[in-house]
Amino acid sequence: MVRPSRAPAATLCQTGGVDPISLIALAAILVVGLVLLGLLDRRPKPPKGAYPTTRDANDPAPTGSTAVLDRDEKTDVAVVEPVAPAAPAEPEIVEPEAPATPALDRPEPAGSRLARLRARLVKSNNIFGKGLLALLSRDTIDDDVWDEVEETLLMADLGTEPTMELVDRLRERVTVEGTRSPEQVRTLLREELAAMVDPSMDRRLAATRKDGRPAVMMVVGVNGVGKTTTVGKIARVLVAEERQVVLGAADTFRAAAAEQLATWGARVGVDTVKSDQDGADPASVAFEAVRVGIEQESDVVIIDTAGRLQNKSNLMDELGKIKRVVEKQAEVDEVLLVLDATTGQNGLTQAKVFAEVVDITGIVLTKLDGTAKGGIVVAIQRQLGVPVKLIGLGEGADDLAPFDAEGFVDALLEP
Ligand SMILES: Nc1nc2c(ncn2[C@@H]2O[C@H](COP(=O)(O)OP(=O)(O)OP(=O)(O)O)[C@@H](O)[C@H]2O)c(=O)[nH]1
């Protein structure tokens, strides 16, 4: 009898189906794989619209500024990201727009200033010049006329000694030269006055780098003569000459002075070193200003100082101290004494005391637009033996002119 052949189960499995053990193993691998995939999928996703991991200069700028990437993920990115970053055209962060930088002033070159300001000099001093011309144009010049000439010169603050000298010179020439036309009188006066003002004096400002460091300029004087204003105006003169300037606000006594100076500087792109502390040590502000000037390789550092009465010895000593402290780093090349021309002979007393404390190298005569006392130029130069280098002829930013002896005398004698 033939029994139907029945393949054992194992044989069936091997030949026609899958081994159950393999099936279980396969299922287990699948499960483990799926679990792993699921775990991997839980890694934090990059924020939408974030940069690719690498980017070079040729890549289009991504949406948003680098500030996005710089931020910690914990920061409120939502605030800075667009709601729907579809196309990366718009910046994601709009930085608060910096206020537009105000255009810098273009100060007037120094050379053209006296010509422009001449009218003010003529206007304020015409009594002086015209008075002299009228007197010397008289047919007869007797002793009375000479007395009047003398008086006119004294009124103009020329000073006693220079007045006597000038009258003697004029008398001599009038006697020798005889009859005079108005033109001759003018020429005579021009020559003699110019000689008194001394065109040979060196009136250049020390504003050039020397021995690899900036020139250092200090500005001194009594209260209210126009020091801070003058420092600001000098900065403009130098900027017009394309020099690099640093200002030092060593007037720490008057609260608003440092701000006032910084405003002058900012208008022409010049840095001002100042202290935030009222009453700070002026010597250390000055020292710091010079340090900054050296570091910035600037051409000149100009230091404004507080107004001080010449009879306050402690304040005058302070001035000496500022200079000494500054000189630990760099020599002070220029000490400008600012004098208010309207105070006339009073300025002479001030000048004397200041000169004893610091070596004055030049005079700035301010407010010459408001006085007929132009003769003070001669008096002050004689007194100190230092030249008037600049004259102030108004409150405008460029109303400060280099002093020029001949131009000055011409303006006094303008018809
Ligand atoms: N008319 C005229 N006014 C001037 C001139 N120079 C300066 N001033 C004015 O004088 C006043 C005093 O000027 P400041 O620069 O503040 O004087 P300061 O010497 O620094 O004053 P203190 O710091 O208090 O000692 C201001 O109103 C200036 O505008 C000038 O040449 N002509």
The ligand as an SDF file (V2000), in Angstrom:
LIG
                    3D

 32 34  0  0  0  0  0  0  0  0999 V2000
   31.2210  139.2610   19.9460 N   0  0  0  0  0  0  0  0  0  0  0  0
   32.0600  138.2760   20.2420 C   0  0  0  0  0  0  0  0  0  0  0  0
   31.7420  137.3830   21.1930 N   0  0  0  0  0  0  0  0  0  0  0  0
   32.6200  136.3900   21.4780 C   0  0  0  0  0  0  0  0  0  0  0  0
   33.8500  136.2790   20.8020 C   0  0  0  0  0  0  0  0  0  0  0  0
   34.4960  135.2020   21.3220 N   0  0  0  0  0  0  0  0  0  0  0  0
   33.7020  134.6660   22.2620 C   0  0  0  0  0  0  0  0  0  0  0  0
   32.5580  135.3750   22.3740 N   0  0  0  0  0  0  0  0  0  0  0  0
   31.4550  135.1460   23.2950 C   0  0  0  0  0  0  0  0  0  0  0  0
   31.8940  135.2230   24.6310 O   0  0  0  0  0  0  0  0  0  0  0  0
   31.0570  134.4440   25.4570 C   0  0  0  0  0  0  0  0  0  0  0  0
   31.8890  133.6200   26.4280 C   0  0  0  0  0  0  0  0  0  0  0  0
   32.5410  132.6260   25.6990 O   0  0  0  0  0  0  0  0  0  0  0  0
   33.0810  131.2640   26.3600 P   0  0  0  0  0  0  0  0  0  0  0  0
   33.8650  130.5770   25.3030 O   0  0  0  0  0  0  0  0  0  0  0  0
   32.0310  130.5000   27.0300 O   0  0  0  0  0  0  0  0  0  0  0  0
   34.0520  131.8560   27.4610 O   0  0  0  0  0  0  0  0  0  0  0  0
   35.0290  131.0750   28.4690 P   0  0  0  0  0  0  0  0  0  0  0  0
   36.2520  131.9140   28.5880 O   0  0  0  0  0  0  0  0  0  0  0  0
   35.2490  129.6820   28.0330 O   0  0  0  0  0  0  0  0  0  0  0  0
   34.1820  131.1160   29.7910 O   0  0  0  0  0  0  0  0  0  0  0  0
   34.5150  130.3950   31.2150 P   0  0  0  0  0  0  0  0  0  0  0  0
   34.6910  128.9370   30.9290 O   0  0  0  0  0  0  0  0  0  0  0  0
   33.3480  130.7040   32.0500 O   0  0  0  0  0  0  0  0  0  0  0  0
   35.7400  131.0230   31.7400 O   0  0  0  0  0  0  0  0  0  0  0  0
   30.1980  133.6160   24.5190 C   0  0  0  0  0  0  0  0  0  0  0  0
   28.9320  134.1760   24.4500 O   0  0  0  0  0  0  0  0  0  0  0  0
   30.8980  133.7480   23.1910 C   0  0  0  0  0  0  0  0  0  0  0  0
   30.0380  133.6290   22.0910 O   0  0  0  0  0  0  0  0  0  0  0  0
   34.1700  137.2510   19.7960 C   0  0  0  0  0  0  0  0  0  0  0  0
   35.2300  137.2520   19.1780 O   0  0  0  0  0  0  0  0  0  0  0  0
   33.2390  138.2160   19.5550 N   0  0  0  0  0  0  0  0  0  0  0  0
  1  2  1  0
  2  3  2  0
  2 32  1  0
  3  4  1  0
  4  5  2  0
  4  8  1  0
  5  6  1  0
  5 30  1  0
  6  7  2  0
  7  8  1  0
  8  9  1  0
  9 10  1  0
  9 28  1  0
 10 11  1  0
 11 12  1  0
 11 26  1  0
 12 13  1  0
 13 14  1  0
 14 15  2  0
 14 16  1  0
 14 17  1  0
 17 18  1  0
 18 19  2  0
 18 20  1  0
 18 21  1  0
 21 22  1  0
 22 23  2  0
 22 24  1  0
 22 25  1  0
 26 27  1  0
 26 28  1  0
 28 29  1  0
 30 31  2  0
 30 32  1  0
M  END
$$$$
